[in-house]
Amino acid sequence: MAETNYAFIKDGDVVNIAVFDDPTPELLNHFKEAHQVDNIVLATTRAAIGGTYDGAKFWLPKPYPSWVKDQATNDWKAPVA
């Protein structure tokens, strides 16, 4: 049995991260309904509460309001004037 992190996603935002030991689809669906989230997905090291999930990648929380996503590096970068 392996413990694995799962991210709880609501409106594209990571609202919680939980550790499960080989969860069944039924268990994940139970938590999805109980916590009223849109999805529960396998988390990576970039998953963080307050970050976002775009359906393919996790993004750490935005460090400054003006920063933009760099799709190539999967990170935030300062805007270039």
Secondary structure by P-SEA (a helix, b strand, c coil): cbbbbbbbbccccccbbbbbccccaaaaaaaaaaacccccccccccccccccccccccccccccccccccccccccccccc
